[in-house]
Amino acid sequence: MNYSVTTKEFMLLAAKGPVEVLDLRDPDFVDSFDLLEGSHVTRIPLTQLPNRLSQLDKGKTYYLFTQFGGRSKTMAQFLRNEGFQVANVIGGTSAYEEYLAS
């Protein structure tokens, strides 16, 4: 599995069917995050993630988002080491919003 995807690649995947998103932003920075219909967003602040792994399903692939994508890249490696299937979305929600605006 590719461990990082661009926003465009993510959008193409989401257009094919529902995706599992893991939003790692702190609650103070979370705004609306609209995805294509049927996709699911799980919100777990990055600082709480190591203690909340039981809320995730190792049988699913999660696409990780932070504001700019840097911290989610680091957390993607942590989650892979814990046996989860994950991909970092390069550029995070900033790139996603910019893509939607274009």
SULDANOR-V613803 format. One record per backbone hydrogen bond with DSSP energy under -1.0 kcal/mol. CO is the residue of the C=O (numbers start at 1). NH is the residue of the N-H. E is the energy in kcal/mol with one decimal. If there is no record, write none. Layout:
BEGIN
((CO	NH	E) (CO	NH	E))
END
This chain:
BEGIN
((3	88	-2.8) (5	90	-2.8) (6	10	-2.6) (7	11	-2.7) (8	12	-2.1) (9	13	-2.2) (10	14	-2.8) (11	15	-1.8) (19	40	-2.6) (20	63	-2.5) (21	42	-3.0) (22	65	-2.3) (23	44	-1.9) (24	46	-2.2) (26	29	-2.2) (36	39	-2.0) (40	21	-3.2) (42	23	-2.8) (45	48	-2.0) (45	49	-1.1) (48	51	-1.1) (49	52	-1.9) (52	55	-1.9) (53	56	-2.0) (57	60	-1.7) (62	87	-2.1) (63	22	-2.5) (64	89	-2.2) (65	24	-3.0) (66	93	-2.5) (67	94	-2.4) (69	73	-1.1) (70	74	-1.3) (71	75	-2.2) (72	76	-2.1) (73	77	-1.3) (74	78	-1.6) (75	79	-2.7) (76	80	-2.4) (77	81	-2.1) (78	82	-1.1) (79	84	-2.5) (80	83	-1.7) (85	62	-2.6) (87	64	-2.7) (88	5	-2.7) (89	92	-2.0) (91	95	-1.7) (92	96	-1.9) (93	97	-2.7) (94	98	-2.1) (95	99	-2.5) (96	100	-2.2) (97	101	-1.8) (98	102	-1.0))
END
